[in-house]
Amino acid sequence: MSFPPSYHTAPAKSQRELSGEVSRAKAVRTALELFATSGFKGTSIAKVAAESGLSQSGLLHHFPSKVALLSAVLEERDAEDGVFLTNEDGEAPLGWDAFDALEALVARNSTRPQLVGLFVRLSAEAVEVGHPAHTWIKDHYLGMEAWLTDAVRVGQARGDIRADAPGPVLAHRTIALVDGLQQQWLLHPGRVSMVEEFGAYMAELRARWGITPRREE
């Protein structure tokens, strides 16, 4: 029989290990902010070290290159969104639940301008084949497309979404709207509400492609 996680005892970490974890986390958060405002190419290791209060050699101890630092930033971003989007069973929601989860993520992102800025800037830069985040951004879009396309398919199987709903097309449009709203919101936060705009889109999507359950006589 296995004990609950809280009953497992792990070796105590030394003060040096704890200090290293704090420094590493601080560097990742600082890099996120700088990548969001200056981009990958416009951010130097020296700048990240200075802003995070580390020596350059200390930063390179945790991240031997700027690419390694970028990887850590993207991993943290993906991990945060992954935990938020999955259900209690650790699985991605499907059917209309997937679109509801995405709407909730849009609302969450409206409180995280730095992460939104990071994605908008890096996704533009990473179009270049030689960019360190090129594979990451391609995988991101392929994953989003596959998830939302599957969501439509499952919704159709459940009888919640019309059989003639074009899954891939709806996936592409939804992704394009989210990305477009993020960029406009960063430029004009007082004029563009990602939450309201995406909420209106969701209402239109349900009205057009949803199936209303028949009332029992």
SERO-4910 file (N, C-alpha, C, O; in steps of 0.05 Angstrom, whole numbers):
BEGIN
 pado doro    nc1    nc2    nc3   cac1   cac2   cac3    cc1    cc2    cc3    oc1    oc2    oc3
  Met    A     17    -24      0      0      0      0     18     25      0     37     26     15
  Ser    A     11     44    -17     26     69    -18     14     90      0    -10     91      3
  Phe    A     31    106     12     21    127     30     15    152     13     26    155     -8
  Pro    A     -3    169     24     -7    195     10     19    210      8     37    206     24
  Pro    A     21    227    -12     46    242    -17     57    257      7     81    259     12
  Ser    A     38    267     24     47    283     47     61    266     68     75    277     85
  Tyr    A     59    239     66     72    222     85     99    213     76    114    202     92
  His    A    105    218     51    132    210     41    153    230     52    148    254     53
  Thr    A    175    219     61    196    236     71    218    238     50    228    218     40
  Ala    A    226    262     43    247    267     23    272    278     38    269    291     59
  Pro    A    295    272     28    319    283     40    318    313     42    311    326     23
  Ala    A    326    323     65    325    352     68    346    365     50    368    355     46
  Lys    A    338    387     38    356    402     20    374    420     36    366    431     56
  Ser    A    398    422     26    417    439     39    410    468     33    395    474     15
  Gln    A    422    486     49    418    515     45    427    523     17    416    541      5
  Arg    A    449    511      8    460    517    -18    440    509    -40    437    524    -60
  Glu    A    428    485    -37    409    476    -57    384    494    -58    375    501    -79
  Leu    A    375    502    -34    351    520    -33    358    547    -45    341    558    -60
  Ser    A    381    557    -39    390    583    -51    392    581    -81    385    600    -95
  Gly    A    402    558    -91    404    554   -120    377    554   -133    374    564   -155
  Glu    A    357    541   -120    330    540   -132    318    568   -133    305    575   -153
  Val    A    322    584   -112    312    611   -112    324    628   -134    311    643   -148
  Ser    A    351    625   -137    365    640   -158    355    632   -185    352    649   -203
  Arg    A    352    606   -189    343    596   -215    315    607   -222    310    616   -245
  Ala    A    297    606   -202    270    615   -207    269    645   -213    254    654   -230
  Lys    A    286    660   -199    287    689   -203    297    695   -231    288    713   -244
  Ala    A    317    680   -240    328    684   -267    307    678   -288    306    693   -308
  Val    A    292    657   -284    271    650   -304    250    672   -306    242    680   -327
  Arg    A    241    682   -283    221    703   -283    232    729   -295    217    743   -310
  Thr    A    257    735   -289    269    759   -301    272    756   -331    266    775   -346
  Ala    A    281    733   -340    283    728   -368    257    730   -382    255    740   -405
  Leu    A    236    720   -370    209    721   -381    201    751   -386    192    757   -408
  Glu    A    206    768   -366    199    796   -369    215    809   -392    204    825   -407
  Leu    A    241    803   -393    258    815   -413    252    805   -441    252    820   -460
  Phe    A    247    779   -444    240    768   -470    214    780   -479    210    784   -503
  Ala    A    196    785   -460    170    796   -468    172    824   -478    157    832   -496
  Thr    A    190    840   -467    193    868   -475    214    873   -496    210    890   -513
  Ser    A    235    857   -496    257    862   -515    261    840   -535    277    842   -554
  Gly    A    247    817   -531    250    795   -549    275    778   -542    291    787   -526
  Phe    A    277    755   -555    300    738   -550    326    751   -560    346    751   -545
  Lys    A    325    761   -584    349    773   -595    358    798   -581    382    804   -580
  Gly    A    339    812   -570    345    838   -557    352    835   -528    357    855   -514
  Thr    A    353    811   -518    360    806   -490    386    791   -487    390    771   -500
  Ser    A    404    801   -471    430    789   -467    431    774   -440    416    781   -422
  Ile    A    449    755   -438    453    741   -413    462    760   -392    453    758   -369
  Ala    A    478    779   -399    488    799   -380    465    815   -369    464    822   -345
  Lys    A    445    822   -386    422    838   -377    405    822   -358    396    832   -337
  Val    A    401    796   -364    385    779   -346    399    776   -319    386    778   -298
  Ala    A    425    772   -320    440    770   -295    438    795   -278    433    793   -254
  Ala    A    442    818   -290    441    843   -276    413    848   -264    411    856   -240
  Glu    A    392    843   -279    365    848   -270    356    828   -248    340    835   -231
  Ser    A    367    804   -249    360    784   -229    378    784   -204    374    769   -186
  Gly    A    398    802   -204    416    804   -181    436    782   -179    447    776   -158
  Leu    A    443    769   -202    462    747   -203    487    756   -218    486    775   -235
  Ser    A    509    743   -213    533    748   -229    528    733   -256    513    714   -257
  Gln    A    542    741   -276    539    727   -302    548    698   -300    535    680   -311
  Ser    A    569    694   -285    578    666   -281    558    650   -265    555    626   -270
  Gly    A    545    663   -246    525    650   -230    501    642   -247    490    620   -244
  Leu    A    493    659   -265    470    653   -282    478    630   -301    461    613   -306
  Leu    A    502    631   -312    511    610   -331    514    584   -317    515    563   -330
  His    A    517    584   -291    518    559   -276    492    544   -278    491    519   -280
  His    A    470    559   -277    443    547   -279    435    543   -308    422    523   -315
  Phe    A    442    562   -325    435    561   -353    460    567   -370    468    590   -373
  Pro    A    471    546   -382    497    549   -396    495    566   -422    515    574   -433
  Ser    A    471    573   -431    468    589   -455    441    604   -454    423    597   -438
  Lys    A    438    624   -471    413    638   -472    391    620   -483    367    623   -475
  Val    A    398    601   -500    378    582   -510    367    565   -487    343    559   -486
  Ala    A    385    556   -469    376    540   -446    358    556   -428    339    546   -417
  Leu    A    363    582   -426    347    599   -409    319    603   -423    299    602   -409
  Leu    A    319    606   -449    293    608   -463    277    583   -460    253    584   -456
  Ser    A    290    560   -462    277    534   -459    263    532   -431    241    523   -429
  Ala    A    277    542   -411    266    541   -384    242    559   -381    222    552   -368
  Val    A    243    582   -394    221    601   -393    196    589   -407    174    590   -397
  Leu    A    200    577   -430    178    565   -445    167    541   -431    143    536   -431
  Glu    A    184    525   -418    175    502   -403    157    511   -380    137    498   -374
  Glu    A    165    533   -367    149    542   -344    122    552   -354    101    547   -342
  Arg    A    122    567   -377     97    577   -388     78    554   -395     55    554   -389
  Asp    A     89    534   -409     73    511   -417     62    495   -393     40    486   -394
  Ala    A     79    493   -373     71    478   -349     48    492   -335     29    479   -326
  Glu    A     49    518   -333     28    533   -320      2    530   -335    -19    525   -323
  Asp    A      3    534   -361    -22    532   -378    -32    503   -378    -56    498   -378
  Gly    A    -14    484   -379    -22    456   -379    -37    448   -355    -58    434   -356
  Val    A    -27    456   -332    -41    450   -307    -69    464   -306    -88    452   -297
  Phe    A    -70    488   -316    -95    503   -316   -116    491   -334   -140    491   -327
  Leu    A   -107    481   -357   -126    471   -377   -136    443   -372   -157    435   -381
  Thr    A   -120    427   -358   -128    399   -354   -149    396   -332   -151    413   -314
  Asn    A   -165    375   -333   -185    371   -313   -174    356   -289   -150    352   -287
  Glu    A   -191    347   -271   -182    334   -246   -168    308   -252   -151    299   -236
  Asp    A   -174    295   -274   -160    270   -282   -134    275   -297   -121    256   -305
  Gly    A   -127    300   -300   -102    307   -314   -104    304   -344    -84    303   -358
  Glu    A   -129    305   -354   -134    303   -383   -145    329   -394   -158    344   -380
  Ala    A   -140    334   -420   -150    358   -432   -180    355   -437   -189    334   -446
  Pro    A   -196    375   -430   -225    373   -435   -231    373   -465   -216    384   -481
  Leu    A   -254    361   -472   -262    359   -500   -291    368   -503   -304    374   -483
  Gly    A   -301    368   -527   -327    379   -532   -328    409   -526   -308    422   -528
  Trp    A   -351    419   -518   -353    447   -511   -336    454   -487   -328    477   -483
  Asp    A   -329    434   -470   -313    439   -447   -285    450   -455   -273    465   -440
  Ala    A   -275    441   -478   -249    451   -487   -250    481   -493   -232    496   -486
  Phe    A   -272    489   -506   -275    518   -512   -280    534   -487   -271    557   -485
  Asp    A   -294    522   -468   -299    536   -442   -272    539   -428   -267    560   -415
  Ala    A   -255    519   -429   -229    520   -416   -212    541   -429   -197    556   -415
  Leu    A   -213    543   -455   -198    564   -469   -208    591   -462   -192    610   -460
  Glu    A   -234    594   -459   -245    620   -451   -235    628   -423   -230    651   -418
  Ala    A   -234    608   -406   -223    613   -379   -194    621   -380   -185    638   -364
  Leu    A   -179    609   -398   -151    616   -401   -147    644   -411   -129    659   -403
  Val    A   -165    652   -430   -164    680   -440   -169    699   -417   -155    720   -415
  Ala    A   -188    693   -400   -193    710   -376   -169    711   -358   -162    732   -348
  Arg    A   -156    688   -354   -133    687   -337   -110    703   -349    -96    718   -335
  Asn    A   -107    701   -375    -85    716   -389    -89    746   -388    -70    761   -390
  Ser    A   -114    754   -384   -119    783   -383   -107    795   -357   -106    819   -354
  Thr    A    -98    778   -339    -85    787   -314    -55    782   -315    -41    787   -296
  Arg    A    -45    772   -338    -17    765   -341     -5    777   -366      3    763   -384
  Pro    A     -3    804   -367      7    817   -391     36    808   -399     43    808   -422
  Gln    A     52    802   -379     80    794   -385     81    768   -401     96    765   -420
  Leu    A     65    748   -393     64    723   -407     52    726   -435     61    714   -454
  Val    A     32    743   -437     20    748   -463     40    762   -481     43    755   -504
  Gly    A     54    781   -470     75    795   -485     97    776   -494    107    779   -517
  Leu    A    105    758   -477    125    738   -484    116    722   -508    131    718   -527
  Phe    A     91    712   -507     81    695   -529     79    711   -555     88    702   -576
  Val    A     68    735   -553     64    751   -578     91    757   -591     93    755   -615
  Arg    A    110    766   -575    136    773   -587    151    748   -597    161    749   -620
  Leu    A    152    727   -581    166    704   -590    153    690   -614    167    679   -631
  Ser    A    127    689   -614    113    676   -637    119    690   -663    121    678   -684
  Ala    A    123    717   -662    130    732   -686    159    726   -694    165    722   -717
  Glu    A    177    727   -674    205    722   -679    210    694   -689    227    689   -707
  Ala    A    196    675   -677    201    646   -681    192    636   -708    195    613   -715
  Val    A    180    653   -724    172    645   -752    197    638   -767    197    621   -785
  Glu    A    219    652   -761    245    646   -774    254    618   -767    254    610   -744
  Val    A    261    603   -787    269    575   -783    292    571   -764    293    552   -748
  Gly    A    311    590   -764    335    587   -747    331    597   -718    349    595   -702
  His    A    307    607   -712    302    617   -685    301    594   -665    289    573   -672
  Pro    A    312    597   -641    312    575   -621    284    566   -613    280    543   -604
  Ala    A    264    583   -616    236    576   -608    220    567   -633    195    564   -630
  His    A    232    564   -656    217    557   -680    202    530   -677    178    529   -683
  Thr    A    215    510   -667    202    484   -663    180    485   -642    159    473   -645
  Trp    A    186    501   -621    166    504   -600    141    516   -610    119    507   -603
  Ile    A    143    538   -626    119    551   -635    103    534   -655     79    534   -655
  Lys    A    118    519   -672    104    501   -690     89    479   -675     66    473   -681
  Asp    A    102    468   -655     89    447   -639     65    459   -623     45    445   -620
  His    A     67    484   -615     46    497   -600     21    498   -618     -1    490   -609
  Tyr    A     24    507   -642      1    510   -660    -10    483   -669    -35    480   -671
  Leu    A      7    464   -674     -2    438   -681    -18    425   -658    -38    412   -662
  Gly    A     -8    429   -634    -22    418   -610    -49    431   -606    -68    417   -600
  Met    A    -50    458   -609    -75    472   -606    -95    463   -627   -119    458   -621
  Glu    A    -86    460   -652   -104    452   -673   -115    424   -668   -138    419   -671
  Ala    A    -97    406   -660   -105    378   -655   -125    377   -632   -145    362   -634
  Trp    A   -120    392   -611   -138    392   -588   -166    402   -595   -185    389   -588
  Leu    A   -167    425   -608   -193    437   -614   -208    421   -635   -233    419   -635
  Thr    A   -193    409   -654   -206    392   -674   -218    368   -661   -240    359   -668
  Asp    A   -203    356   -643   -213    332   -628   -237    340   -611   -256    325   -608
  Ala    A   -236    365   -600   -258    374   -583   -284    375   -599   -305    367   -590
  Val    A   -282    385   -624   -306    386   -641   -316    358   -648   -339    352   -647
  Arg    A   -297    340   -654   -304    313   -661   -318    299   -638   -339    286   -642
  Val    A   -308    302   -614   -320    290   -590   -347    302   -585   -366    288   -578
  Gly    A   -349    329   -588   -375    342   -585   -396    332   -604   -420    329   -598
  Gln    A   -387    326   -628   -406    315   -648   -415    287   -640   -438    280   -643
  Ala    A   -396    271   -630   -402    244   -621   -422    245   -598   -438    227   -595
  Arg    A   -419    264   -581   -436    267   -557   -464    278   -565   -483    276   -549
  Gly    A   -466    290   -589   -491    302   -597   -494    331   -587   -516    342   -587
  Asp    A   -471    343   -580   -472    371   -570   -465    391   -592   -472    415   -591
  Ile    A   -451    382   -613   -442    399   -635   -452    387   -661   -452    363   -665
  Arg    A   -461    404   -678   -473    395   -704   -453    378   -720   -429    383   -720
  Ala    A   -464    358   -733   -448    339   -748   -433    353   -771   -412    343   -779
  Asp    A   -444    375   -782   -431    388   -804   -412    410   -795   -402    426   -812
  Ala    A   -406    412   -770   -387    432   -760   -359    426   -770   -350    403   -766
  Pro    A   -346    445   -784   -319    440   -795   -298    442   -773   -288    464   -767
  Gly    A   -290    419   -761   -271    420   -739   -246    435   -743   -240    453   -728
  Pro    A   -230    428   -764   -205    442   -768   -208    472   -773   -192    488   -764
  Val    A   -230    479   -787   -235    508   -793   -241    523   -767   -230    544   -762
  Leu    A   -258    511   -750   -265    524   -725   -240    526   -707   -237    545   -692
  Ala    A   -223    506   -708   -198    506   -692   -180    529   -701   -170    545   -685
  His    A   -177    531   -728   -159    553   -739   -170    580   -732   -156    598   -724
  Arg    A   -197    584   -735   -209    610   -729   -206    617   -700   -201    640   -693
  Thr    A   -210    598   -683   -209    603   -654   -181    611   -646   -177    630   -631
  Ile    A   -161    596   -656   -133    603   -650   -126    630   -660   -113    646   -646
  Ala    A   -134    636   -685   -128    662   -697   -141    685   -681   -129    706   -677
  Leu    A   -165    680   -671   -179    701   -655   -164    706   -629   -160    729   -621
  Val    A   -156    685   -615   -142    688   -590   -116    703   -594   -110    722   -579
  Asp    A   -101    695   -614    -75    709   -619    -79    738   -627    -65    755   -618
  Gly    A    -99    743   -644   -104    770   -653   -113    788   -630   -105    811   -628
  Leu    A   -131    777   -613   -140    793   -590   -117    799   -571   -116    821   -559
  Gln    A    -99    780   -567    -77    784   -549    -60    808   -559    -51    825   -543
  Gln    A    -54    808   -585    -37    829   -595    -51    856   -593    -39    876   -585
  Gln    A    -77    857   -600    -91    883   -598    -94    892   -569    -93    916   -564
  Trp    A    -98    873   -551   -100    880   -523    -74    892   -512    -75    910   -496
  Leu    A    -52    881   -520    -26    892   -512    -22    920   -522    -11    937   -507
  Leu    A    -31    925   -546    -28    952   -558    -48    972   -546    -42    995   -541
  His    A    -73    963   -542    -94    981   -532   -110    967   -510   -133    961   -513
  Pro    A    -98    963   -486   -111    950   -464   -137    963   -455   -155    950   -445
  Gly    A   -139    989   -459   -163   1004   -450   -185   1003   -470   -208   1009   -464
  Arg    A   -179    995   -495   -200    994   -516   -209    966   -523   -231    962   -532
  Val    A   -191    947   -519   -197    919   -527   -199    902   -502   -180    901   -486
  Ser    A   -221    888   -499   -224    869   -477   -224    840   -488   -242    832   -502
  Met    A   -202    826   -482   -200    799   -492   -223    782   -481   -235    765   -496
  Val    A   -230    786   -456   -251    770   -444   -278    774   -457   -292    755   -464
  Glu    A   -286    799   -461   -312    805   -473   -313    796   -503   -333    785   -512
  Glu    A   -291    802   -517   -291    795   -546   -292    764   -550   -307    755   -567
  Phe    A   -276    750   -534   -276    721   -537   -302    709   -527   -312    689   -538
  Gly    A   -314    721   -506   -340    712   -496   -361    715   -517   -379    698   -521
  Ala    A   -361    737   -532   -380    742   -553   -376    721   -576   -396    711   -587
  Tyr    A   -351    715   -582   -345    695   -602   -356    668   -594   -368    654   -610
  Met    A   -352    661   -569   -362    635   -559   -392    633   -561   -403    612   -567
  Ala    A   -406    655   -555   -435    655   -556   -444    651   -585   -463    636   -591
  Glu    A   -430    664   -604   -437    660   -633   -430    632   -642   -445    620   -657
  Leu    A   -408    620   -632   -400    593   -639   -421    573   -630   -429    555   -645
  Arg    A   -430    576   -606   -451    558   -595   -477    561   -610   -491    541   -616
  Ala    A   -484    586   -616   -510    590   -630   -509    579   -658   -529    569   -668
  Arg    A   -486    580   -671   -483    570   -699   -480    540   -700   -492    527   -718
  Trp    A   -464    528   -682   -457    500   -685   -466    482   -662   -463    458   -664
  Gly    A   -478    494   -642   -488    478   -620   -515    465   -625   -530    474   -642
  Ile    A   -520    444   -611   -546    430   -614   -561    434   -587   -551    426   -566
  Thr    A   -585    446   -589   -601    450   -565   -616    425   -559   -631    415   -576
  Pro    A   -613    414   -535   -628    389   -527   -658    393   -530   -669    414   -523
  Arg    A   -672    373   -540   -701    375   -543   -714    372   -515   -705    356   -499
  Arg    A   -734    388   -511   -749    386   -486   -768    362   -487   -780    357   -508
  Glu    A   -770    348   -465   -788    326   -464   -817    336   -462   -823    355   -447
  Glu    A   -834    324   -477   -862    332   -477   -875    324   -450   -899    329   -447
***
